[in-house]
Amino acid sequence: MVAHNRNVEEIIIKENEWKKKPPSKSIEKEKLKDKIKTHSGIELKSVFGPEDMENTPYSEDIGMPGSAPFTRGVYPSMYRGRLWTMRQYSGFGDATQTNERFKYLISKGQKGLSIAFDLPTQMGYNSDNPLCLGEVGKVGVTINSLEDFERVFDGIPLDKISTSMTINAPTSIILAMYIAVAEKQGISLEILRGTVQNDILKEYIARGTYIFPPEPALRLTVDVIDYCSKYLPNFNTISISGYHMREAGCNAIHEIAFTLANGITYVEEVLKRGIDIDDFAPRLSFFFCIHNNFFEEVAKLRAARRLWAKIMKERFHAKDPNSLKLRFHTQTAGVTLTAQQPEVNIVRVAYQALAAVLGGTQSLHTNGADEALCLPTEDSVRLSLRTQQVLAYETGVPDVVDPLGGSYYIEFLTNKLEEEAKKYIDKIDEMGGMLKAIESGFVQQEIQENAYILQKRIDNGIEKVIGVNMLQIEREPELCIFRHDTKMEKKAIENLNNLKKRRNEKEIIENLEKLKIVAHSSENIMPIIIELVKNYATVQEICDVLRDLFGVYQSPEII
């Protein structure tokens, strides 16, 4: 240690001598510029060295991969042992179209499915509701009943694939349908693998597809976690998501802080039921966005892992090492994609994918180059998947665990991001927790202010965006874009009407009455919902009962 300190001192002396050298014209120009900062506002020197890691204890804050605090990765061998899951997000139109796209992706080497649901499904409405006119099947697959889910997974054995479902307010209903499909395929629930997003708090913050007020919505979230901890031990019961907050305009510091603060809230709610921390924490998962500021994004993932491990150990006294692991999915940043010169998005996505892998992601979705214009075409989806496959099989990046670990710059950023995120978490604790921070509008305000600042920087040309405020071209290239089938909405309504004629209405009415009783009690709501979907009760029929009991949430006004 003495030798190390002496070495650092010598380097600092040499660095000071280097700074005293006569400045070149380029350095003089540099002095006239604004100070260079990351997207999160972290000020950067031109060179980083050992002095920037001097107060970083290696064993406590960096350590080895697969060991707490997991800064360098949650598994000892990382991608040398197993590559990340290439999980392309998909879902559009009706169930049959989505089934065809899933089979296409599997045929091209995809190992995990990731389902997008249309807005009516996310909001708990059926396709025939007048509110849904023009939205059916637009941004994801439309699901009215178990019959639709059976079509989605027709010919896809659920014991051979893992499935991620981006659903929040109606999570219990969609998961119940997945369980029912598995049972019809004769598959034991114990071997089902996948993830439900089930992260309702970020809906109030950034995304907006909430239905019920926060307290009953949290109850439904915890019911899913509780049920899965007993019956679906290999299923990730929640994907605590920073992605949508980042897309709404927050920076990397906010993304870490607000995501982990939401995680703290969910853990506290589950613990209130008397469930031991180590009985459910290993199945918690997270979801992060990968933006353009390359090194900050790599450091963000490392900092989030370390901070979560400390929270679980010091705050919640978890003893199982798996409870300390922050396992996460990542997706390249949709908000960085441009409609101008869309082929440049291929480059953006590739660099973002590289940052995700260098940061140690467990699964990854790479966006399509055409997604600023439309749903991705099959060609675009294939190229997105090939981007990951080139990274995995041709670059050598997976050959070494945490290859940027020990970089003075990366370790500085990791430390700084953790430090600044911790300040936000402490502030939220002082406010009474994340629910209070959301209800007061604090979190939403922070994100909106950052989004405004970023947009002003783009508008003023400070933040460079190729094709938008620099390097424009007169004639944009023509793309073959995805065209939505407008007849699909009529078909979905016809299928729904036909279903209602065939099903047993008496059983549904009886079970909807049972749902009211269970929802009024402290009993877990999952078993009765599973029974309802097996009877082919629709998403809206179930949600309407809960709307009547719980009410509908109205967001606070943010000025």
Secondary structure, DSSP 8 states (H G I E B T S, - for coil): -HHHHHHHHHHHHHHHHHHHS---HHHHHHHHS---B-TT--B--S---GGGGTT--IIIII--TTSTT-TT-SSSSGGGTS--EE--EE--SSHHHHHHHHHHHHHTT--EEEEEB-HHHHTT--TTSGGGTTTTTSSSB---SHHHHHHHTTT--TTSSEEEEE--TTHHHHHHHHHHHHHHTT--GGG--EEE----HHIIIII----S-HHHHHHHHHHHHHHHHHH-TTEE-EEEE-HHHHHHT--HHHHHHHHHHHHHHHHHHHHTTT--HHHHGGGEEEEEEE-S-HHHHHHHHHHHHHHHHHIIIIIS---SGGGG---EEEEE-GGG--SSSTTHHHHHHHHHHHHHHHTT-SEEE---TTTTTSS--HHHHHHHHHHHHHHHHTS-GGGSSSTTTT-HHHHHHHHHHHHHHHHHHHHHHHTTSHHHHHHTTHHHHHHHHHHHHHHHHHHTTSS--BTTTBS--SS----------TTHHHHHHHHHHHHHHHS-HHHHHHHHHHHHHHHHSSS-SHHHHHHHHHTT--HHHHHHHHHHHH---------
